[in-house]
Amino acid sequence: MLRIILYLALLSFPGQTVAQPLPAEVILANSPYPPYVMPENHSDGPGIDMEIAMTALENMGIRTAIKLIPFKRALVMLEEGQADLTTSLSYRAERDEYLHWSLPYRTDTSYIFFTRKDSAFQPERIEDLRGRKVGVVRGFVFPSAFADDPAIEKVVAPHIPSLLGMLLEGRFDALIVNSIVGKHELLATGRMAEVKQAPFSLRTPGDKGTVMGFSKIRVSREFVERFNEELRKMLDDGTIGRIEEKYLD
């Protein structure tokens, strides 16, 4: 009888919804992408974006279980409901089917190009890349001025370290990287002196920024809204800026 009364009470207030309890723990699946996602047990910490996500979840009273796996596998786990969220994504409409999106926590990302320092090819503008091979990391989203130009041949590498290695081996003429990630990798490996940065960069007009993706199978919209509330607080009080500075310094 009590159950029936409660049900009728809910019908009497159709605009009211019952808050869903938050889980005690979530699975954060990701692929190493320094300095945003650091390798397991790295001395610097989990990485900028990982620490942002983990701090927001901690503020919600939720523990984080981390799985560091290849990028494509992380997306499959989200699509199949084997993980709850991932970080460091660019919005892509084809992923709407299985992902909820967080609000952007980083905007105005720039992309830069490197060539070998001893190469005779030194592009001065993006048009100079036409008819050339340019290395890209599989699954990453790049500005349309580069990505949609059929005259630029894109050669795929599985991750940033192999991308740099393939450039130095002469497998392609130049590479394109997120400016922060590319410089971090070159400095961390001590190979900055072996490359030369091109004197131009690209940004995506109307870019929706860097976001986090949540599995629609495992995570409700209400959960994402709660998470977004924490992101807003962290943006407003400078927490995200302090996390970024810790890794970039």
C-alpha positions as CSV (number, residue, x, y, z in Angstrom):
1,M,0.0,0.0,0.0
2,L,2.8,2.4,0.9
3,R,4.4,1.8,-2.6
4,I,1.1,2.7,-4.3
5,I,0.8,5.9,-2.2
6,L,4.3,6.9,-3.2
7,Y,3.7,6.2,-6.8
8,L,0.5,8.2,-6.8
9,A,2.3,11.1,-5.1
10,L,4.9,11.1,-7.9
11,L,2.1,11.2,-10.5
12,S,0.6,14.2,-8.7
13,F,3.9,16.1,-9.3
14,P,4.9,15.3,-12.9
15,G,7.6,17.9,-13.0
16,Q,9.4,16.3,-10.0
17,T,12.1,13.7,-10.5
18,V,13.7,11.5,-8.0
19,A,17.5,12.1,-7.6
20,Q,19.5,9.1,-8.5
21,P,22.1,8.0,-6.0
22,L,25.7,8.6,-7.0
23,P,28.0,5.5,-7.4
24,A,30.7,4.9,-4.9
25,E,33.3,4.3,-7.7
26,V,33.6,4.9,-11.4
27,I,35.9,3.5,-14.0
28,L,38.0,6.1,-15.9
29,A,39.4,4.5,-19.1
30,N,42.1,6.4,-20.9
31,S,45.2,6.2,-23.1
32,P,48.5,7.8,-22.1
33,Y,48.8,11.3,-23.6
34,P,51.3,13.3,-21.6
35,P,51.0,15.8,-20.0
36,Y,47.2,15.4,-20.0
37,V,47.3,11.6,-19.2
38,M,50.5,10.4,-17.8
39,P,51.7,6.8,-17.8
40,E,50.8,4.6,-14.8
41,N,52.6,5.6,-11.5
42,H,54.4,8.5,-13.1
43,S,56.3,10.7,-10.6
44,D,54.5,13.9,-11.8
45,G,51.1,12.5,-11.1
46,P,48.2,11.1,-13.2
47,G,48.2,14.0,-15.7
48,I,46.4,17.3,-16.1
49,D,43.1,16.0,-17.4
50,M,43.1,12.9,-15.2
51,E,43.7,15.1,-12.1
52,I,40.9,17.4,-13.2
53,A,38.5,14.5,-13.6
54,M,39.6,12.8,-10.4
55,T,39.3,16.0,-8.3
56,A,35.8,16.7,-9.6
57,L,34.7,13.1,-8.8
58,E,36.4,13.3,-5.4
59,N,34.4,16.5,-4.7
60,M,31.3,14.5,-5.5
61,G,32.3,11.8,-3.0
62,I,33.2,9.2,-5.7
63,R,36.4,7.1,-6.0
64,T,38.1,6.6,-9.3
65,A,39.4,3.3,-10.7
66,I,41.8,4.0,-13.6
67,K,42.4,1.8,-16.7
68,L,45.2,2.9,-19.0
69,I,44.6,1.2,-22.3
70,P,44.9,2.0,-26.1
71,F,42.6,4.9,-27.2
72,K,40.4,2.8,-29.4
73,R,39.9,0.2,-26.7
74,A,38.8,3.0,-24.3
75,L,36.2,4.1,-26.7
76,V,34.9,0.6,-27.1
77,M,34.7,0.2,-23.4
78,L,32.6,3.3,-23.2
79,E,30.4,2.2,-26.0
80,E,29.8,-1.2,-24.5
81,G,29.3,0.1,-21.0
82,Q,32.5,-1.4,-19.5
83,A,33.8,2.0,-18.3
84,D,32.1,5.2,-17.2
85,L,34.2,8.1,-18.6
86,T,37.3,9.3,-20.4
87,T,39.0,12.6,-20.7
88,S,40.8,14.8,-23.3
89,L,38.3,14.4,-26.1
90,S,37.2,16.7,-28.9
91,Y,33.5,16.7,-29.7
92,R,32.6,14.4,-32.6
93,A,29.0,13.9,-33.7
94,E,29.4,10.2,-34.5
95,R,30.1,9.6,-30.8
96,D,26.8,11.1,-29.7
97,E,25.2,7.7,-30.0
98,Y,27.0,6.4,-27.0
99,L,28.5,9.4,-25.2
100,H,27.3,12.2,-23.0
101,W,29.6,15.2,-23.1
102,S,30.9,17.4,-20.3
103,L,31.2,21.1,-20.6
104,P,34.5,22.3,-22.2
105,Y,37.2,22.6,-19.6
106,R,39.9,23.8,-22.1
107,T,39.4,26.0,-25.2
108,D,41.5,27.6,-27.9
109,T,43.8,24.6,-28.5
110,S,46.5,25.3,-31.0
111,Y,48.2,22.8,-33.3
112,I,51.8,23.2,-34.5
113,F,54.1,21.5,-37.0
114,F,57.6,20.1,-36.7
115,T,60.1,18.9,-39.3
116,R,63.5,17.4,-38.8
117,K,66.1,20.0,-38.1
118,D,68.4,18.6,-40.8
119,S,65.6,18.4,-43.4
120,A,65.7,20.7,-46.5
121,F,61.9,21.0,-46.2
122,Q,60.9,23.8,-43.9
123,P,57.3,24.8,-44.5
124,E,56.4,28.5,-44.0
125,R,52.6,28.1,-44.3
126,I,50.1,25.3,-44.4
127,E,49.9,25.4,-48.2
128,D,53.5,24.3,-48.3
129,L,52.4,20.9,-46.9
130,R,50.4,20.0,-50.1
131,G,52.0,17.1,-51.9
132,R,53.9,16.2,-48.7
133,K,53.4,13.5,-46.0
134,V,52.4,14.7,-42.6
135,G,52.3,12.4,-39.5
136,V,49.2,12.4,-37.4
137,V,48.1,10.3,-34.4
138,R,45.3,7.9,-35.0
139,G,41.9,9.0,-33.7
140,F,42.8,12.6,-33.0
141,V,40.8,15.5,-34.4
142,F,42.7,18.3,-36.2
143,P,41.6,21.7,-37.7
144,S,39.6,21.4,-40.9
145,A,42.2,23.5,-42.8
146,F,44.5,20.6,-42.4
147,A,42.3,17.6,-42.0
148,D,40.0,18.4,-45.0
149,D,42.8,19.2,-47.5
150,P,43.1,16.2,-49.8
151,A,46.4,17.4,-51.2
152,I,48.1,16.8,-47.8
153,E,48.9,13.1,-47.3
154,K,48.3,12.0,-43.7
155,V,50.4,9.2,-42.4
156,V,49.0,7.6,-39.2
157,A,51.0,6.8,-36.0
158,P,49.5,5.0,-33.0
159,H,50.7,7.5,-30.4
160,I,52.9,10.6,-29.8
161,P,56.2,8.8,-29.1
162,S,56.0,6.7,-32.3
163,L,54.9,9.8,-34.2
164,L,58.2,11.6,-33.2
165,G,60.2,8.5,-33.9
166,M,58.7,8.1,-37.4
167,L,59.5,11.7,-38.2
168,L,63.2,11.3,-37.2
169,E,63.4,8.1,-39.2
170,G,62.3,10.1,-42.3
171,R,58.9,8.3,-42.6
172,F,57.2,11.6,-43.4
173,D,58.1,15.2,-44.0
174,A,56.4,16.9,-41.0
175,L,54.1,16.1,-38.1
176,I,51.2,18.0,-36.5
177,V,50.6,17.9,-32.8
178,N,48.7,19.7,-30.0
179,S,51.2,22.4,-29.1
180,I,51.3,21.5,-25.4
181,V,51.6,17.8,-26.0
182,G,54.2,18.0,-28.7
183,K,56.5,20.3,-26.8
184,H,56.1,18.2,-23.6
185,E,57.1,15.0,-25.5
186,L,60.1,16.7,-27.1
187,L,61.4,18.1,-23.8
188,A,60.7,14.9,-21.9
189,T,62.7,12.8,-24.3
190,G,65.5,15.4,-24.8
191,R,64.9,15.6,-28.6
192,M,63.9,19.2,-29.0
193,A,67.3,19.9,-30.6
194,E,66.5,17.4,-33.4
195,V,63.5,19.1,-34.8
196,K,62.4,22.6,-36.0
197,Q,59.0,24.1,-35.4
198,A,57.3,25.6,-38.4
199,P,56.5,29.4,-38.0
200,F,52.7,29.0,-38.2
201,S,50.0,27.3,-36.2
202,L,46.3,26.3,-36.6
203,R,43.2,26.8,-34.5
204,T,39.7,25.5,-35.2
205,P,37.1,28.3,-35.5
206,G,34.1,27.5,-33.4
207,D,36.0,24.7,-31.6
208,K,33.9,23.2,-28.8
209,G,37.0,22.8,-26.7
210,T,38.3,19.8,-24.8
211,V,35.6,17.7,-23.1
212,M,35.1,14.5,-21.2
213,G,32.9,11.7,-22.5
214,F,30.6,9.6,-20.4
215,S,29.1,6.2,-21.3
216,K,25.4,6.5,-21.9
217,I,24.9,2.9,-20.9
218,R,26.4,3.5,-17.4
219,V,26.0,7.2,-16.7
220,S,22.9,9.3,-16.5
221,R,22.5,12.9,-17.7
222,E,21.9,13.9,-14.0
223,F,25.4,12.5,-13.1
224,V,27.0,14.6,-16.0
225,E,25.1,17.7,-14.8
226,R,26.5,17.1,-11.2
227,F,30.0,16.6,-12.7
228,N,29.6,19.8,-14.7
229,E,28.8,21.7,-11.6
230,E,32.1,20.7,-10.1
231,L,34.0,21.6,-13.3
232,R,32.4,25.1,-13.2
233,K,33.5,25.5,-9.6
234,M,37.0,24.4,-10.4
235,L,37.2,26.8,-13.4
236,D,35.9,29.7,-11.3
237,D,38.1,29.2,-8.3
238,G,41.3,28.6,-10.3
239,T,41.7,24.9,-9.4
240,I,42.0,23.8,-13.0
241,G,44.5,26.5,-13.7
242,R,46.6,25.4,-10.7
243,I,46.5,21.8,-11.9
244,E,47.7,22.8,-15.4
245,E,50.5,24.9,-14.0
246,K,51.8,22.1,-11.9
247,Y,52.4,19.9,-14.9
248,L,53.5,22.6,-17.4
249,D,56.0,24.1,-15.1
